[in-house]
Structure formats: structure tokens, C-alpha cells
Amino acid sequence: MKIAFFGTPDFIVSFLNTLKDGDLTPSLIVTNPDRPSGRGMILKSPAPKTWAQEKDIKVLQPEKLDEKFFEELSSESWDLFVVIAYGKIIPEKIIDLPKYGTINIHYSLLPKYRGATPVESAILNGDETTGIAIQKMRFKLDTGPVYVKSEVDIEKNETNESLREKLNNEALKLLVSTINKIFKNSILPIEQDDSLATNCHKISKEDGEISITDDPITLDRKWRAYQSWPGLYFFKDGKRIKITKAHLDGEQFVIEEVIPENGKRINYENL
């Protein structure tokens, strides 16, 4: 079976290795273009590209998914496209190109939390469980019928990073078996109930701004949801103060360390 894989972040390599180990090695990797990185702004390749080059697998890095890209894809016959954290909106005619369509791993129990930030949204809303869904993609965001779901618990101290790792591990367990069932026509995707759908928006830097007098539970949820980005910050005397260490103690949100604007990390009590 001929598979093309669309994905960009470093963690995608785990999924590529899983596919390889399951005798489902993709024939093509589609990832974002190389970007300048670090203080020296040295051009850096996405990890999936490096993985593919080591195994002599073809790589495409289109800036835009335009007609030229479509023509290059459609010059070959495909059985399945797999999309995980690719980072671009994929046109409908590309989604529908393979024999078995395109599948995507979404980090919620669809139709809950359709959109870009399902992991953060589950923590922000105080959910006790969430999960992953492997869906057959449609052009309308996260509305495709679902092949399989798997639920995981959200711990009280769960951060977006720890929860995403937990969800990745769950997805890795299900990806190969689900693809094999698709190829054998032994699994049918189930349509989502649109009446139960909820949506989540992209996170902006401004979402990290708080007031230290806000509700402690809300502050703790934001702290855990925005750990990797954008973090939490507040303003004092017109200066931006970034929180670098904090925790919930009973019903009190305790700030331990901060970095004042243009300053160094200090204990909050010394601010």
C-alpha cells in the first residue's frame, strides 16, 4: 500500500518509526520548508525531513499547497494520506485524492474541541478526561467521521506538555492497527453528532496575560495549559512580569519565581 505522510514537529518522528515498524513505511513525506532557527538564524530542516533523508524516502516541502503541488501528488496513485500536526490547511481535492482518503489524529474525543487547541482547552475547562480520535478527514475542520477513539485521564497537576505526551502514546498504539483495518475494509468510520460539537480557538500571546487577583483555580488551569506557550505574565508598575514557577496550594495560587521585564529570574517575594 502506498502512503504519504504529512507532518512537521519533532515528535512526528515517533509516528514515522511506528509506521516503519508496522510495515507501513510512507513512500513520501510532506513537511514544512526549512526555516531559520536559533541565535545564528541557521537554516534548520524539520525532523520528518531528516528522518526521510536517512531512509532515502522522497520529501516535498511546499510553501503553498497550490495547483503545482497537487499536480505533482496526483502524478502517482495513492492509497492513503496520514496527517498529524502538519500545520497547513489541506485543500479538499488533496484530501480526497487517495483511494482510502486521508486520516488525521485529533487530540480530543470528537466532536468535542474541534479546532487548533484541544489539549489546552481540556485543561482550561477543568476536564477530568480527554482522548484522541482518528478521523477520516473532510475539508471542514475536524468534522470527518471517526474510525476510533481512546480516552485518557487528566491528572490534577497535568500540563499541556505532559498531556500531549500521554495522548501521543495513545495514538501510537492505535495508528498501525487502524490503518490495517482500513486497508482490509474491516472498519467503518462513524459520523460525528454535530449537535454535540464544541470548538476551540487558536492561542495568542495575549491569552497569557493575567491579574494575580483572578480566581486561583482559573490561574492554575491557565498556568498548566500555557506551560510551553505563551506562559503567564502580569503587569506591575507598567512592566511585564513573566511567571516561571507556580503551583496551586489548596485554594491559593502560589507564585514562586518570576522574570521582570529586562531582568533576571528572582523569587516572587523579592519582586
ChimeraX attribute file (.defattr): number of C-alpha atoms within 10 A of each C-alpha:
attribute: neighborCount
match mode: 1-to-1
recipient: residues
	/A:1	12
	/A:2	16
	/A:3	20
	/A:4	21
	/A:5	26
	/A:6	25
	/A:7	25
	/A:8	25
	/A:9	15
	/A:10	11
	/A:11	15
	/A:12	21
	/A:13	19
	/A:14	14
	/A:15	21
	/A:16	21
	/A:17	15
	/A:18	17
	/A:19	19
	/A:20	13
	/A:21	11
	/A:22	13
	/A:23	11
	/A:24	17
	/A:25	19
	/A:26	21
	/A:27	16
	/A:28	19
	/A:29	24
	/A:30	21
	/A:31	25
	/A:32	21
	/A:33	16
	/A:34	15
	/A:35	11
	/A:36	11
	/A:37	11
	/A:38	8
	/A:39	6
	/A:40	7
	/A:41	9
	/A:42	11
	/A:43	12
	/A:44	13
	/A:45	17
	/A:46	20
	/A:47	18
	/A:48	25
	/A:49	25
	/A:50	15
	/A:51	17
	/A:52	19
	/A:53	13
	/A:54	8
	/A:55	10
	/A:56	11
	/A:57	15
	/A:58	14
	/A:59	19
	/A:60	16
	/A:61	18
	/A:62	13
	/A:63	12
	/A:64	13
	/A:65	14
	/A:66	12
	/A:67	9
	/A:68	11
	/A:69	15
	/A:70	14
	/A:71	11
	/A:72	10
	/A:73	17
	/A:74	14
	/A:75	8
	/A:76	9
	/A:77	12
	/A:78	18
	/A:79	15
	/A:80	24
	/A:81	26
	/A:82	23
	/A:83	21
	/A:84	17
	/A:85	16
	/A:86	18
	/A:87	14
	/A:88	14
	/A:89	11
	/A:90	17
	/A:91	14
	/A:92	12
	/A:93	11
	/A:94	19
	/A:95	20
	/A:96	17
	/A:97	18
	/A:98	20
	/A:99	13
	/A:100	17
	/A:101	17
	/A:102	23
	/A:103	25
	/A:104	22
	/A:105	23
	/A:106	26
	/A:107	27
	/A:108	26
	/A:109	21
	/A:110	27
	/A:111	21
	/A:112	21
	/A:113	24
	/A:114	20
	/A:115	18
	/A:116	19
	/A:117	18
	/A:118	27
	/A:119	23
	/A:120	24
	/A:121	22
	/A:122	24
	/A:123	27
	/A:124	20
	/A:125	12
	/A:126	13
	/A:127	13
	/A:128	12
	/A:129	14
	/A:130	22
	/A:131	26
	/A:132	23
	/A:133	25
	/A:134	26
	/A:135	24
	/A:136	25
	/A:137	24
	/A:138	19
	/A:139	15
	/A:140	10
	/A:141	12
	/A:142	25
	/A:143	20
	/A:144	22
	/A:145	21
	/A:146	24
	/A:147	19
	/A:148	18
	/A:149	19
	/A:150	17
	/A:151	14
	/A:152	16
	/A:153	14
	/A:154	19
	/A:155	13
	/A:156	13
	/A:157	13
	/A:158	15
	/A:159	22
	/A:160	25
	/A:161	16
	/A:162	15
	/A:163	25
	/A:164	17
	/A:165	13
	/A:166	15
	/A:167	23
	/A:168	19
	/A:169	13
	/A:170	18
	/A:171	21
	/A:172	17
	/A:173	13
	/A:174	16
	/A:175	20
	/A:176	19
	/A:177	11
	/A:178	17
	/A:179	20
	/A:180	15
	/A:181	13
	/A:182	16
	/A:183	14
	/A:184	9
	/A:185	10
	/A:186	9
	/A:187	14
	/A:188	13
	/A:189	14
	/A:190	13
	/A:191	14
	/A:192	17
	/A:193	12
	/A:194	11
	/A:195	7
	/A:196	10
	/A:197	14
	/A:198	13
	/A:199	15
	/A:200	16
	/A:201	12
	/A:202	10
	/A:203	15
	/A:204	9
	/A:205	12
	/A:206	11
	/A:207	15
	/A:208	20
	/A:209	17
	/A:210	16
	/A:211	12
	/A:212	14
	/A:213	8
	/A:214	10
	/A:215	12
	/A:216	18
	/A:217	16
	/A:218	14
	/A:219	23
	/A:220	22
	/A:221	23
	/A:222	24
	/A:223	29
	/A:224	24
	/A:225	27
	/A:226	22
	/A:227	18
	/A:228	11
	/A:229	14
	/A:230	16
	/A:231	19
	/A:232	25
	/A:233	23
	/A:234	16
	/A:235	15
	/A:236	12
	/A:237	6
	/A:238	8
	/A:239	11
	/A:240	15
	/A:241	21
	/A:242	19
	/A:243	21
	/A:244	19
	/A:245	17
	/A:246	17
	/A:247	16
	/A:248	17
	/A:249	10
	/A:250	9
	/A:251	10
	/A:252	13
	/A:253	20
	/A:254	17
	/A:255	16
	/A:256	14
	/A:257	18
	/A:258	23
	/A:259	19
	/A:260	20
	/A:261	14
	/A:262	8
	/A:263	9
	/A:264	8
	/A:265	14
	/A:266	15
	/A:267	13
	/A:268	18
	/A:269	9
	/A:270	7
	/A:271	11
